[in-house]
Amino acid sequence: MTLTDASTDSALEVLAASLVTHADREGPLLPILHDIQAALGQIPSEVLKPLAAALQMTEAEVWGVVSFYHDFRQEPAGKRVVKLCRAEACQARGSEELAEDLLRKAGISWGGTTADGRLTIDPVYCLGLCACGPAALVDGRPVARLTPSTLQKLAGVA
């Protein structure tokens, strides 16, 4: 995603502030990326080159970190973010069927956001709620023992 000039200026301001905050820290890349993500809802491509230069890294090294970690986004997430557990314990309790149904109703695939920007559905691999599966995080809040109707209501597609 390419930002507007005003948005690019804002992104560069967030980057500059984060660089100051983490200047004395060893290995500041992840905290800086988290700051950018928290402020902007994504890691815009416009910050990669100046961030790499400031940390004496290559742009490819920074991009490698951004693309490796699933919580870093290059596009903004939906207003509601549902992270469904896909680990074996939840699968044994029916999470795959729940997921297929929710994805179909939302009209998106894993990692996708609805066209109106109201919902993003991401996979996660174990939330530590194995005895209470199927489980999910809805806007960062853990929910367990999900049923199709509960999950659809929480996701806003009921």
Secondary structure, DSSP 4 states (H G I P E B T S, - for coil): -PPPHHHHHHHHHHHHHHHHHTTTSSS-HHHHHHHHHHHHSS--GGGHHHHHHHTT--HHHHHHHHHHSTT--SSPPPSEEEEEE-SHHHHHTTHHHHHHHHHHHHT--TT-B-TTSSEEEEEES--S-GGG-S-EEETTEEE-S--HHHHHHHHT--
